[in-house]
Amino acid sequence: MASFRTAVALASLLVLFSLSSAQLSSEFYSHSCPNLFPTIKSVVESAIQAEARIGASLLRLFFHDCFV
């Protein structure tokens, strides 16, 4: 009986996951936080002007955070 319930629960989850259509989008914050990208850009530019080597460190951080 427990294995049947587990099978039904897993089947239900599979159906729910197949129905979702979540997609990554570069426009995700355009409505909820429209000033996000200009704010980030100005902060990163200021940090790079203060210490040029931090640009490479930030690029590595963003790569590992976003692309892995």
Contact map, one row per residue, 1 for C-alpha under 8 A:
11111000000000000000000000000000000000000000000000000000000000000000
11111100000000000000000000000000000000000000000000000000000000000000
11111110000000000000000000000000000000000000000000000000000000000000
11111111000000000000000000000000000000000000000000000000000000000000
11111111100000000000000000000000000000000000000000000000000000000000
01111111110000000000000000000000000000000000000000000000000000000000
00111111111000000000000000000000000000000000000000000000000000000000
00011111111100000000000000000000000000000000000000000000000000000000
00001111111110000000000000000000000000000000000000000000000000000000
00000111111111000000000000000000000000000000000000000000000000000000
00000011111111100000000000000000000000000000000000000000000000000000
00000001111111110000000000000000000000000000000000000000000000000000
00000000111111111000000000000000000000000000000000000000000000000000
00000000011111111100000000000000000000000000000000000000000000000000
00000000001111111110000000000000000000000000000000000000000000000000
00000000000111111111000000000000000000000000000000000000000000000000
00000000000011111111000000000000000000000000000000000000000000000000
00000000000001111111100000000000000000000000000000000000000000000000
00000000000000111111100000000000000000000000000000000000000000000000
00000000000000011111110000000000000000000000000000000000000000000000
00000000000000000111111000000000000000000000000000000000000000000000
00000000000000000001111100000000000000000000000000000000000000000000
00000000000000000000111110000000000000000000000000000000000000000000
00000000000000000000011111010000000000000000000000000000000000000000
00000000000000000000001111110000000000000000000000000000000000000000
00000000000000000000000111111000000000000000000000000000000000000000
00000000000000000000000011111100000000000000000000000000000000000000
00000000000000000000000111111111000000000000000000000000000000000000
00000000000000000000000001111111110100000000000000000000000000000000
00000000000000000000000000111111110000000000000000000000000000000000
00000000000000000000000000011111110000000000000000000000000000000000
00000000000000000000000000011111110000000000000000000000000000000000
00000000000000000000000000001111111100000000000000000000000000000000
00000000000000000000000000001111111110000000000000000000000000000000
00000000000000000000000000000000111111100000000000000000000000000000
00000000000000000000000000001000111111110000000000000000000000000000
00000000000000000000000000000000011111111000000000000000000000000000
00000000000000000000000000000000001111111100000000000000000000000000
00000000000000000000000000000000001111111110000000000000000000000000
00000000000000000000000000000000000111111111000000000000000000000000
00000000000000000000000000000000000011111111100000000000000000000000
00000000000000000000000000000000000001111111110000000000000000000000
00000000000000000000000000000000000000111111111000000000000000000000
00000000000000000000000000000000000000011111111100000010000000000000
00000000000000000000000000000000000000001111111110000000000000000000
00000000000000000000000000000000000000000111111111000000000000000000
00000000000000000000000000000000000000000011111111110110000000000000
00000000000000000000000000000000000000000001111111111110000000000000
00000000000000000000000000000000000000000000111111110000000000000000
00000000000000000000000000000000000000000000011111110000000000000000
00000000000000000000000000000000000000000000001111111100000000000000
00000000000000000000000000000000000000000000001111111110000000000000
00000000000000000000000000000000000000000000000100111111100000000000
00000000000000000000000000000000000000000000001100111111110000000000
00000000000000000000000000000000000000000001001100011111111000000000
00000000000000000000000000000000000000000000000000001111111100000000
00000000000000000000000000000000000000000000000000001111111110000000
00000000000000000000000000000000000000000000000000000111111111000000
00000000000000000000000000000000000000000000000000000011111111100000
00000000000000000000000000000000000000000000000000000001111111110000
00000000000000000000000000000000000000000000000000000000111111111000
00000000000000000000000000000000000000000000000000000000011111111110
00000000000000000000000000000000000000000000000000000000001111111111
00000000000000000000000000000000000000000000000000000000000111111111
00000000000000000000000000000000000000000000000000000000000011111111
00000000000000000000000000000000000000000000000000000000000001111111
00000000000000000000000000000000000000000000000000000000000001111111
00000000000000000000000000000000000000000000000000000000000000111111
